[in-house]
Amino acid sequence: MWTHVKEWWTNTFLDKPYRPGTTIGAYNIQHVLGMGSYGIAYLATHTPTGEQVVLKQVKPSLRHTPKGAAMQAYERKVLSSLSHPQFPRCLDAFTYRKDSFLVMTYLSGPTLEEMLFERGIAVDEYECARYMQQIGQLVAHLHDQGLIHRDVRIPNVIWQDGQPYLIDFGLARFIGDKPTYMAESLSAYPSEKQLKREVAPASDLYALGHFFLFLLYSGYSPEEGAPERSWEEELALSPEIRSMIRKLLQMDEPYGSVREWLQELALYLQRHERSESRPQQT
């Protein structure tokens, strides 16, 4: 009972976001973008220039804990190491009164979650594979830098002008780095979450498998009253794509790297494009 009361108090009062129109230093808050494990993200305007940016505030409930301060400092370290146009950039970090803020570039456009569940887009297997190729290339770039994202999900990919933009590096880690706070010990997690949070390529590969399934299900319409079945029973997939997803989800011998999977995906796309370009027999 006390746990629920404490959580309600924290969410309702202690971690209540700043209101739109509030000025924080040189920034004017427009609205709340979302709330994560350690921070509250806002869309804001940099008053001197009129530029739109993302402000990420450490939750007040975590101000004096290692989790809040350490998580923000680490995210700043990660973003400062990147110089890719399809990732956000760190612009500034500052303290306002008792609150710590990170300032990042704002990437406009719908997330893939919004495209799937609000706009109702439906894509076929080939289109899904093209989406996944572009997203996989971003993840491979991170791995080349020794960085594991650990949160590759449809809400964290923005689609803009035909290109994906990967955001939210709050859980990202460089390979070899220790957890930023003791509560992050993976042994306390169920086995699936241990895999998702592992600082190794397998973590992002597993996430990409689930990502692939979300896209593939956009074109699936279940029969009314039909019992729930596994994805392999519900989705009519080519043997190549089914095999890829099984390996991504570690149901079969897993891929050793994202680039190994991308090579296999490229071959699938090439075969599909060649077959589509052949003249139809009459």
N, C-alpha and C positions, 0 to 999 in steps of 0.2 A: 504494500500500500504506500509506504513512505517513498519508495523508488518512483512510483508513478506521480506522486505529488511533487517530488523534487524535479522530475523531468518536465512536468507541466509548468512549474514556476520558472525553470530555466528558459524554456521555449517562449513563454508568454511575456516575461518581464526582463530577465537578465540578458537574453540574446535577442531582444526585440530590435529589428533593423532600424536604421535611421530613416526618417521620412523623406519622400521626394521633396525637393526644394531646399533641403538642408545643405549648407555650405561647410565643407570640410577642407580647411586650408585653402588651396587654390582650386578646389574642385566643387562643383555643384551636383548633387545627386539627383538623377532623373527617376530611376526606379530600381527595385531589387531584381537582380537576374537569377539568383538562387542562393541556397544555403547548403554547404557541404559539411564534411566531418570536422573541419577546424575553422572554416571561414564563412563569411557572408559576402557575396559578390554583388556589386552595384554597377549599373551603367551611369556614368557621370560625364560632365563637361568640364574640360580644363578651361577655367574662366579667361585667362589671358589670351588664349589662342582659339577658343571655341572648338577644340578637338574633342571628339568623344573617346573616352577611355573606360577601362574596367578598373574599379577599385575593389580590392579584396581585403576585407577587415578580419582580423582574428576575433573569433567570438569572445565577447566579454567574459563568459564563463570559463574561458581558457587562458585569460590574460596572464595569470601567474603560474601557469603549468608548463612543464617542458614540452608538452604536445603542441600547444598553440604557437609559442615563440619559435620552437625548433622547426615545426612544419613550414611556417612562413619563410623562415630564413633559408630552408633547404629548397623550397620552390623558387625563391629568388635566385639561388645558386644555379639551379637547373635552367631556368629561363635565360639567365645571363650567359649561359654557355652556348645557346642556340642562335643561329643566324639564318634560319630558313624562312622563306616568305609564307609558308603554310602553317607556321606555329606562331603563337603570340610572343611578343617581345616584352621584356621588363623595362619600364620607362623610369621608375622611381620607387622609393620606399621611404616612408616617413611615419612619425608618431603624432597623433592629434589628441590632445588631452591624455587619456589613458589608453587610447586605442592605436594599434599598429596597422598600417595599411601598405599594401603592395599595389603599384600602378602598372597596368599592362595595356597593350594595344587592344582595341576593340575590333573584333571580327564580326561583321554583320552577316545576316543571312539565317535561314532556317537550319536547325539541327536535323540530322536524319531521323531522329525520334519524332520531331514535328512533321516532317515530310511523310512518314509512314502512318502516324496515328491521327494527325489533324488534317493533313491534306489528302491522305488516302492514296498515295502513289502506289502503283503496282508494277513490279519489274520482273521480267522473265529470267531464266537461269543465266543466259548469256549476259544480259545487262547487269545482273547481280555480280557476275564474275568481273566485269569491267569496273564496277564500283570497288570491289574488293582489291583489285589490282592497284588502283590509285591509293587506297587507304593502306594497303600492305607496304607500298613503297615508302610512305611516310614512316611507318613503324620500323622498316628496315634501316632507314636513315638514322633513326634514333639508336638502334642497336649498333650501327657502325660507330657511333660516338660513345659506346659503352653505357647507354642509358636505356632503362626499361620503363615504359609508361605505366603499366600496371592498372590502367583504368580505361582501356580502349572499348568504349561503349557507344551506342547510337546517340545518347544525349551529348557526347563529347566530340562529335564530328559535325562541323558546320559546312553546309554546301553552298558555294558561292561561285557563280559564273562557270559552272561545270567542273569545279575543283573542290576537293575536300580540304578542310582546315581542322587539324587536331588540336583540341584545347584541353584545359584542366590538367595541369601537371602537378597537382597537389600530392599525389601518391607516387610520382616518378622517383626512381632511384638510380644512381650510378652503380654498376656492378662492382661488388667488393665493399661498398659502404655499409656500415652498421646501421641498424634501425635508429631513427631520430629520437625515439622514446621507448622506454622499457615495455610499455603496454603493446608494442607492435610485435612482440615475440610470436612467431607463427605457430608454435606448438599449442597455443590455446585455441586455435581456430579449427573448424571442421576441415577434413582433407581437401574438399573442393576449394574452400577459401584459401587454404595454404597454398594451393597451386596458383590461384589468382594473384596472390600477394607475394609470391616468390620473386626475388630479384634475379631473374633469369629469363632467357628468351621464351621458355616454355609458358611462362605466365601470359605474355602477349599473344602467343600462338593460340593458346586456349581461348582467350578473349576473342580473337579473330574468328574462331570457329563458331562461337555464339553469335557474333556479329553477322556472319554469313547467313546463319539460319534466320535471323530477324529479317534480313532482306528477302530471302527466299520465301518466307511465309507471307510476304506482301501480296503475292499472287495466289494464295491458297484460300479457298472458301469451303469450310467444313459443311457437310450435310447436316441438316437440322436433326437433332436427336442422336447423332452418331457418337459412339463411345470415343473417349480420348485415346489416341494411339501415339506411338513414338514418331519422331520426325521422319525416320526411314520408311515408315508405313504410310504416313500422310502425304509426303512430298514426292512427286514424280520427278526424280532426278536422274541425270545421266550417270553411268557408272563412274566416270572420272570425278565428277563433283562430289558424289557420295563418298568416294574413297578419300578425297581431300578433306572433307569435313570430319570423317572418322579419325584421320591422322591428326588434324588440328585439335580435336577433342580428346586425343590420346586414347581412343578406343582401339586403334591399331598402332603399329610401330610409329611413333611420332616423328615429325620433321626435326632435323637438327638445328635449323635456323629459318628465319622468315624468308631469306633469299632462296633457300632450297624449295620452299613452297611456291614462291613467286615464279621460279623457273617452270615448275609443273603447271602452274596456272597460265603462264604465257603459252605453253604448248597447247593447252586446251583451247585458248582463244584463237591461236593460229589455225588449228584444225577446223574450228567452227567457222572462221572467216573464209577459209579456203572452200569449205563445203557450200557456203552461202554464195560464193562467187561463181560456182560451176553453173553452166547453162542447164536449165531444166529439160529433161527428156520428155518428149511428147509421144 
